[in-house]
Amino acid sequence: MATNESKVAIVTGANSGIGLEVTKLLASSGFIVVMACRSLDRANQAVAAMQNETTSLKSSGSFVPMQLDLSDYDSVRKFVSEFLAKFSRLDVLINNAGYAEEFSRQQRNLNSKGTRLTIATNHLGHFLLTKMLLQTLKDTASRHGAARVLIVSSDYHTYTFRVKPLDFDDLFMEKPGAYSGSQAYKNSKAMNILHCRKLARMLEGTGVYVNALHPGFIPTTGFFRGCMRCFFICCFSGFCCCCRITRTPQEAAGHMFNIAAGVPPYEDKSGLYFYDGRSKPTSAETSLLANEDLLWEWSEAVTS
């Protein structure tokens, strides 16, 4: 059971890939890790596998699998309600779960309620989740010194090939010819950066630190599912590995853990975007203060 003395972390998409690896690191460091996953069965399977892996992860209460579908706002609200019934603190929130569809796809994928999967999973669901947990994060920082939010973005937000800047009059890309899988993914990752920076400004002086991170190209995670052909992965990932473009889930998770846990020199960093442990510039559209405010207002309206 979690106690008031145990640090608590939430990791979305914690049952596989970099989410699973950073969950292991947090648990090994004494965190109670809430594994917020769309499939509770897969989360439980991941817990069983981790507990068989090493005795250092067998302490009771290290893992708390909970169901969360980020594309379903009712599921987000239910998750937060159940989380707050179990825990009185939240030291670390890692918004890691992501979705990408076929980049050339011109027709958007929807969930059973008609919600657009890419934007909802990558940004709007995390926006609502974080907003509903803000008071708990601030209370934790006030009582225990600090709390942290880490948002997993991507350098794809900087790309300009066959994608356009954010259109704040059409963020759901409803205009004729506006939608593609690559445009939706690029937009969602730009939204991650704007969300990070807006939160960092809002929370300045509260002890809650917010940063974003590009984990690197990690072909072994299977994250892109249908949006990369197997042939492309096999050929291109081999080339990237030789050029040191790819990263392993363990490498990416190590950087995620250091930033999210506030390991020096990250203890007082906020509003930054990291890759391989170093801060780096973001795209022009994600550097505009006005865009932060526009996205926040739109996100609030959509998820209310």
C-alpha positions as CSV (number, residue, x, y, z in Angstrom):
1,M,0.0,0.0,0.0
2,A,1.1,3.5,-0.7
3,T,1.8,5.7,2.3
4,N,2.0,9.4,2.7
5,E,5.8,9.0,2.8
6,S,6.0,7.2,-0.5
7,K,6.6,9.3,-3.6
8,V,3.9,8.7,-6.2
9,A,4.3,8.9,-10.0
10,I,1.9,8.5,-12.9
11,V,3.2,7.2,-16.2
12,T,0.7,7.0,-19.1
13,G,1.3,4.3,-21.6
14,A,3.4,2.4,-19.0
15,N,3.0,-1.1,-20.2
16,S,5.5,-1.0,-23.1
17,G,8.4,0.8,-24.7
18,I,9.9,3.8,-23.0
19,G,6.9,4.1,-20.6
20,L,7.7,0.6,-19.3
21,E,11.4,1.3,-18.9
22,V,10.9,4.6,-17.0
23,T,8.4,2.8,-14.8
24,K,11.1,0.3,-13.8
25,L,13.5,3.1,-13.0
26,L,11.0,5.0,-10.9
27,A,9.9,1.9,-9.0
28,S,13.6,0.9,-8.4
29,S,14.0,4.4,-6.9
30,G,11.2,3.9,-4.4
31,F,8.3,5.4,-6.2
32,I,4.8,4.0,-6.2
33,V,4.2,4.0,-9.9
34,V,0.6,4.3,-11.2
35,M,0.6,2.7,-14.6
36,A,-2.1,4.5,-16.5
37,C,-2.8,2.2,-19.5
38,R,-5.6,1.8,-22.1
39,S,-5.5,-2.0,-21.5
40,L,-5.6,-3.0,-17.9
41,D,-4.8,-6.6,-18.9
42,R,-1.6,-5.5,-20.7
43,A,-0.7,-3.4,-17.7
44,N,-1.1,-6.4,-15.3
45,Q,1.0,-8.5,-17.7
46,A,3.7,-5.9,-17.7
47,V,3.7,-5.9,-13.8
48,A,4.0,-9.7,-13.7
49,A,6.9,-9.6,-16.1
50,M,8.7,-6.8,-14.2
51,Q,8.3,-8.6,-10.9
52,N,9.8,-11.8,-12.4
53,E,12.7,-9.7,-13.9
54,T,14.4,-8.7,-10.7
55,T,13.9,-8.9,-7.0
56,S,14.5,-5.1,-6.6
57,L,11.1,-4.5,-8.2
58,K,9.2,-6.9,-6.0
59,S,8.3,-4.5,-3.1
60,S,4.6,-4.5,-2.6
61,G,3.0,-1.3,-3.9
62,S,5.6,-0.4,-6.4
63,F,3.1,-0.8,-9.3
64,V,-0.5,0.2,-9.4
65,P,-2.1,-0.6,-12.8
66,M,-5.1,1.6,-13.6
67,Q,-7.2,1.9,-16.7
68,L,-7.0,5.1,-18.8
69,D,-8.1,5.8,-22.3
70,L,-6.8,9.2,-23.2
71,S,-9.0,9.5,-26.2
72,D,-12.0,9.3,-24.0
73,Y,-12.5,12.3,-21.7
74,D,-14.9,10.4,-19.5
75,S,-12.2,7.8,-19.0
76,V,-9.8,10.5,-18.0
77,R,-12.2,11.9,-15.4
78,K,-12.9,8.5,-14.0
79,F,-9.2,7.8,-13.7
80,V,-8.5,11.0,-11.9
81,S,-11.4,10.4,-9.5
82,E,-10.1,6.9,-8.7
83,F,-6.5,8.1,-8.4
84,L,-7.5,10.8,-5.9
85,A,-9.4,8.3,-3.9
86,K,-6.2,6.3,-3.4
87,F,-3.5,8.9,-3.2
88,S,-3.0,12.2,-1.5
89,R,0.1,13.2,-3.3
90,L,1.5,13.2,-6.9
91,D,5.3,13.9,-7.2
92,V,5.7,13.0,-10.9
93,L,3.4,13.0,-13.9
94,I,4.9,11.6,-17.1
95,N,2.6,12.2,-20.1
96,N,4.1,9.5,-22.3
97,A,1.3,7.7,-24.1
98,G,1.1,8.4,-27.8
99,Y,-0.6,7.4,-31.0
100,A,0.3,7.8,-34.7
101,E,-1.6,6.6,-37.7
102,E,-0.4,6.0,-41.3
103,F,1.3,9.3,-42.2
104,S,-0.2,9.3,-45.7
105,R,-3.7,8.6,-44.5
106,Q,-6.2,11.3,-45.5
107,Q,-9.1,10.0,-43.3
108,R,-8.8,10.4,-39.6
109,N,-9.1,7.5,-37.2
110,L,-11.8,7.9,-34.6
111,N,-12.6,6.1,-31.4
112,S,-16.1,4.6,-30.6
113,K,-17.3,8.0,-29.5
114,G,-16.2,9.7,-32.7
115,T,-13.1,11.4,-31.0
116,R,-10.1,12.0,-33.3
117,L,-7.5,9.6,-31.9
118,T,-4.2,11.3,-32.7
119,I,-5.0,14.8,-31.3
120,A,-7.0,13.4,-28.4
121,T,-4.5,10.8,-27.3
122,N,-1.3,12.9,-27.8
123,H,-2.6,16.2,-26.5
124,L,-6.2,16.7,-25.4
125,G,-6.4,13.7,-23.1
126,H,-3.1,14.6,-21.4
127,F,-4.3,18.2,-21.2
128,L,-7.4,17.2,-19.3
129,L,-5.5,14.8,-17.1
130,T,-2.9,17.3,-16.2
131,K,-5.4,20.1,-15.6
132,M,-7.4,17.9,-13.2
133,L,-4.3,16.9,-11.3
134,L,-2.8,20.4,-11.0
135,Q,-4.0,21.1,-7.5
136,T,-2.6,17.8,-6.3
137,L,0.7,18.6,-7.9
138,K,0.8,22.0,-6.3
139,D,-0.2,20.6,-2.9
140,T,2.5,18.0,-3.2
141,A,5.1,20.6,-4.0
142,S,4.0,22.8,-1.1
143,R,4.3,19.9,1.4
144,H,7.3,18.0,0.0
145,G,9.4,20.6,-1.8
146,A,8.7,19.9,-5.5
147,A,6.6,18.1,-8.1
148,R,7.3,17.6,-11.8
149,V,5.5,17.1,-15.1
150,L,7.3,15.6,-18.1
151,I,5.6,15.7,-21.5
152,V,6.9,13.4,-24.2
153,S,6.9,15.3,-27.5
154,S,9.0,14.8,-30.7
155,D,11.3,16.6,-33.0
156,Y,8.7,15.9,-35.7
157,H,7.1,19.1,-34.5
158,T,9.9,21.0,-36.3
159,Y,9.4,19.3,-39.6
160,T,8.1,21.2,-42.6
161,F,8.1,18.5,-45.3
162,R,4.5,17.9,-46.5
163,V,3.2,19.5,-43.2
164,K,2.0,23.0,-42.4
165,P,2.1,25.2,-39.4
166,L,-0.7,25.0,-36.8
167,D,-4.0,26.6,-38.1
168,F,-5.7,27.9,-35.0
169,D,-8.9,28.3,-36.9
170,D,-8.9,24.6,-37.8
171,L,-7.0,22.6,-35.2
172,F,-9.1,19.5,-36.0
173,M,-8.1,19.9,-39.6
174,E,-11.6,19.8,-41.0
175,K,-11.0,22.0,-44.0
176,P,-10.8,20.2,-47.4
177,G,-7.3,18.7,-47.9
178,A,-6.1,19.8,-44.4
179,Y,-5.9,16.3,-42.8
180,S,-3.2,13.7,-43.1
181,G,-1.7,11.3,-40.5
182,S,1.6,13.2,-40.7
183,Q,-0.1,16.6,-40.2
184,A,-2.1,15.3,-37.2
185,Y,1.0,13.8,-35.6
186,K,3.1,16.9,-36.2
187,N,0.4,19.2,-34.8
188,S,-0.1,17.0,-31.7
189,K,3.6,17.2,-30.9
190,A,3.7,21.0,-31.4
191,M,0.8,21.1,-29.0
192,N,2.8,19.2,-26.5
193,I,5.5,21.9,-26.5
194,L,3.0,24.7,-26.2
195,H,1.2,22.9,-23.4
196,C,4.5,22.5,-21.6
197,R,5.5,26.1,-21.8
198,K,2.0,27.4,-20.8
199,L,2.0,25.1,-17.8
200,A,5.6,26.2,-16.8
201,R,4.5,29.9,-16.9
202,M,1.3,29.2,-14.9
203,L,3.1,27.2,-12.3
204,E,6.2,29.4,-11.8
205,G,6.9,29.8,-8.1
206,T,4.7,26.9,-7.0
207,G,7.5,24.3,-6.9
208,V,5.9,22.4,-9.8
209,Y,8.4,22.1,-12.7
210,V,7.2,21.2,-16.2
211,N,9.4,20.1,-19.1
212,A,9.1,18.4,-22.5
213,L,11.4,15.8,-24.1
214,H,12.1,14.2,-27.5
215,P,13.0,10.6,-26.7
216,G,14.6,10.0,-30.1
217,F,13.7,7.7,-32.9
218,I,13.1,4.3,-31.3
219,P,12.2,1.7,-33.9
220,T,12.0,-1.2,-31.5
221,T,9.0,0.2,-29.6
222,G,6.5,-0.5,-32.4
223,F,4.9,2.9,-31.5
224,F,4.1,3.8,-35.1
225,R,2.2,0.6,-35.7
226,G,0.6,1.1,-39.1
227,C,2.3,4.3,-40.1
228,M,5.7,2.7,-41.0
229,R,6.1,-0.2,-43.3
230,C,8.1,-3.2,-42.0
231,F,10.5,-2.8,-44.9
232,F,11.1,0.8,-44.1
233,I,11.8,0.0,-40.4
234,C,14.2,-2.8,-41.2
235,C,16.2,-0.7,-43.8
236,F,16.0,2.7,-42.3
237,S,16.6,1.8,-38.7
238,G,19.8,0.0,-39.6
239,F,21.1,3.1,-41.4
240,C,20.0,5.3,-38.4
241,C,21.8,3.0,-35.9
242,C,25.0,3.4,-37.8
243,C,24.6,7.2,-37.8
244,R,23.6,7.2,-34.1
245,I,20.1,8.5,-34.9
246,T,18.2,5.8,-33.2
247,R,17.9,5.3,-29.4
248,T,17.0,2.3,-27.3
249,P,14.0,2.5,-24.9
250,Q,16.5,2.2,-22.0
251,E,18.5,5.2,-23.2
252,A,15.4,7.3,-23.7
253,A,14.0,6.2,-20.3
254,G,17.2,7.1,-18.5
255,H,16.9,10.7,-19.7
256,M,13.2,10.8,-18.9
257,F,13.9,9.5,-15.3
258,N,16.6,12.1,-14.6
259,I,14.4,15.0,-15.7
260,A,11.2,13.8,-14.1
261,A,12.8,12.9,-10.8
262,G,14.8,16.2,-10.7
263,V,18.2,14.6,-10.7
264,P,20.9,17.3,-10.8
265,P,21.2,19.4,-12.9
266,Y,17.5,19.2,-13.6
267,E,16.2,20.0,-10.1
268,D,15.1,23.6,-10.9
269,K,14.6,23.4,-14.7
270,S,11.2,24.3,-16.1
271,G,9.7,25.2,-19.5
272,L,12.5,23.5,-21.5
273,Y,12.6,21.0,-24.3
274,F,15.2,18.2,-23.9
275,Y,16.9,15.7,-26.2
276,D,19.6,13.3,-24.9
277,G,19.6,15.2,-21.6
278,R,20.3,18.6,-23.2
279,S,17.9,21.5,-23.8
280,K,17.4,22.5,-27.3
281,P,15.4,25.1,-29.3
282,T,11.9,24.4,-30.6
283,S,10.0,25.5,-33.7
284,A,9.1,29.1,-34.3
285,E,5.3,28.4,-33.8
286,T,5.9,26.7,-30.4
287,S,8.0,29.7,-29.2
288,L,5.1,32.2,-29.5
289,L,3.5,33.2,-26.2
290,A,0.2,34.0,-28.1
291,N,0.0,30.4,-29.4
292,E,0.3,29.0,-25.9
293,D,-2.7,31.0,-24.8
294,L,-4.7,30.1,-27.9
295,L,-4.1,26.4,-27.5
296,W,-5.0,26.5,-23.8
297,E,-8.3,28.2,-24.5
298,W,-9.1,25.8,-27.4
299,S,-8.2,22.8,-25.3
300,E,-10.3,23.9,-22.4
301,A,-13.3,24.4,-24.6
302,V,-12.9,21.0,-26.3
303,T,-12.5,19.0,-23.1
304,S,-15.0,20.8,-20.9
